[in-house]
């Protein structure tokens, strides 16, 4: 088995636990011992798209880590926690609440290239130690800013604005999706001049972006404080929620012998890479780590022998060299 299983990760489950669940499912399906890895960490309090690489697809997991991602997230104003989400304890409070118009006006400031300080409760290494380990010990953690890009940031909306039944986000029954800006408890959307206690945004971000930090900074720019109460990943690289499956469906398919039907091919993670047809002799040369000469192409390519992926290759000048080979 070589390919991708796209999980709709549930609330409360860590990415490592999700990988373990896929390993168990593979064993139950009779696949035996197979390499498994994930393509981008999701916090336990986040849900949504978690690409799980199986077999030779694990060689592409790093590429998923570097990909853009899209999230829905809810910012609750008035309280900031030490973890910047529901898991932490309150460290700052404010009675100020922004209006809808103020939120709309501030978002362009956080669109495009920005500098962002990651949360103290993150896996970033500081002098060889994880930042969250230092923070949990009560040590002062100074997080250096980093450059990230927010490709798009907007208040979540619906094509049928203000109409249609509201659908809850899985794991977050108080957050409704179909009606824009609908607050917990089914309250109607606020008017532009009314204060909002929480708001749900959609962000398309580059690698290395922390949504918790983005929510913190938006709240501070609005003259208040805030933290994330809902975070759902809608897309990671080429993968969306459309093919994503629940853990229950994964387990059911594994026990019924249908796990293979849920797996996307290895090439699904390379949809943005042009294919380079090669001959059997050229495929053998690439498998041996040799360069090809004389093919008029440039950039990153996927060498294919018929329907079989041979290698991810880089063309530079007259030569094509292997970046990542596949044992298929």
DAHUDA-V780530 format. One record per residue. N is the residue number from 0. RES is the residue in one letter. SS is DSSP state (a for helix, b for strand, c for the rest). Layout:
N | RES | SS
N | RES | SS
This chain:
0 | X | c
1 | X | c
2 | X | b
3 | X | b
4 | X | b
5 | X | b
6 | X | b
7 | X | b
8 | X | b
9 | X | c
10 | X | c
11 | X | c
12 | X | c
13 | X | c
14 | X | a
15 | X | a
16 | X | a
17 | X | a
18 | X | a
19 | X | a
20 | X | a
21 | X | a
22 | X | a
23 | X | a
24 | X | a
25 | X | a
26 | X | a
27 | X | a
28 | X | c
29 | X | c
30 | X | c
31 | X | c
32 | X | c
33 | X | c
34 | X | c
35 | X | b
36 | X | b
37 | X | b
38 | X | c
39 | X | c
40 | X | c
41 | X | c
42 | X | c
43 | X | c
44 | X | c
45 | X | b
46 | X | b
47 | X | b
48 | X | b
49 | X | b
50 | X | b
51 | X | b
52 | X | b
53 | X | b
54 | X | a
55 | X | a
56 | X | a
57 | X | a
58 | X | a
59 | X | a
60 | X | a
61 | X | a
62 | X | a
63 | X | a
64 | X | a
65 | X | c
66 | X | c
67 | X | c
68 | X | b
69 | X | b
70 | X | b
71 | X | b
72 | X | b
73 | X | b
74 | X | b
75 | X | b
76 | X | b
77 | X | c
78 | X | b
79 | X | b
80 | X | b
81 | X | c
82 | X | c
83 | X | c
84 | X | b
85 | X | c
86 | X | c
87 | X | c
88 | X | c
89 | X | b
90 | X | b
91 | X | b
92 | X | b
93 | X | c
94 | X | c
95 | X | c
96 | X | c
97 | X | c
98 | X | b
99 | X | a
100 | X | a
101 | X | a
102 | X | a
103 | X | a
104 | X | a
105 | X | a
106 | X | a
107 | X | a
108 | X | a
109 | X | a
110 | X | c
111 | X | b
112 | X | b
113 | X | b
114 | X | b
115 | X | b
116 | X | b
117 | X | c
118 | X | c
119 | X | c
120 | X | c
121 | X | c
122 | X | c
123 | X | c
124 | X | b
125 | X | b
126 | X | c
127 | X | c
128 | X | b
129 | X | b
130 | X | a
131 | X | a
132 | X | a
133 | X | a
134 | X | a
135 | X | a
136 | X | c
137 | X | c
138 | X | c
139 | X | c
140 | X | c
141 | X | c
142 | X | c
143 | X | c
144 | X | b
145 | X | b
146 | X | b
147 | X | b
148 | X | b
149 | X | b
150 | X | b
151 | X | b
152 | X | b
153 | X | b
154 | X | b
155 | X | c
156 | X | c
157 | X | c
158 | X | c
159 | X | c
160 | X | c
161 | X | c
162 | X | c
163 | X | c
164 | X | c
165 | X | c
166 | X | c
167 | X | b
168 | X | b
169 | X | c
170 | X | c
171 | X | b
172 | X | b
173 | X | b
174 | X | b
175 | X | b
176 | X | c
177 | X | c
178 | X | c
179 | X | c
180 | X | c
181 | X | c
182 | X | b
183 | X | c
184 | X | c
185 | X | c
186 | X | b
187 | X | c
188 | X | c
189 | X | c
190 | X | c
191 | X | c
192 | X | c
193 | X | c
194 | X | b
195 | X | c
196 | X | c
197 | X | b
198 | X | b
199 | X | b
200 | X | b
201 | X | b
202 | X | b
203 | X | b
204 | X | b
205 | X | c
206 | X | c
207 | X | c
208 | X | c
209 | X | c
210 | X | a
211 | X | a
212 | X | a
213 | X | a
214 | X | a
215 | X | a
216 | X | a
217 | X | a
218 | X | a
219 | X | a
220 | X | a
221 | X | c
222 | X | c
223 | X | c
224 | X | c
225 | X | b
226 | X | b
227 | X | b
228 | X | b
229 | X | b
230 | X | b
231 | X | b
232 | X | b
233 | X | b
234 | X | b
235 | X | b
236 | X | c
237 | X | c
238 | X | b
239 | X | b
240 | X | c
241 | X | c
242 | X | c
243 | X | c
244 | X | b
245 | X | c
246 | X | a
247 | X | a
248 | X | a
249 | X | a
250 | X | a
251 | X | a
252 | X | a
253 | X | a
254 | X | a
255 | X | c
256 | X | c
257 | X | c
258 | X | a
259 | X | a
260 | X | a
261 | X | a
262 | X | c
263 | X | b
264 | X | b
265 | X | a
266 | X | a
267 | X | a
268 | X | a
269 | X | a
270 | X | c
271 | X | c
272 | X | c
273 | X | b
274 | X | b
275 | X | b
276 | X | b
277 | X | c
278 | X | c
279 | X | a
280 | X | a
281 | X | a
282 | X | a
283 | X | a
284 | X | a
285 | X | a
286 | X | a
287 | X | c
288 | X | c
289 | X | c
290 | X | c
291 | X | b
292 | X | b
293 | X | c
294 | X | c
295 | X | c
296 | X | c
297 | X | c
298 | X | b
299 | X | b
300 | X | b
301 | X | b
302 | X | b
303 | X | b
304 | X | b
305 | X | c
306 | X | c
307 | X | b
308 | X | b
309 | X | b
310 | X | b
311 | X | b
312 | X | b
313 | X | b
314 | X | b
315 | X | b
316 | X | c
317 | X | c
318 | X | b
319 | X | b
320 | X | b
321 | X | b
322 | X | b
323 | X | b
324 | X | b
325 | X | c
326 | X | c
327 | X | c
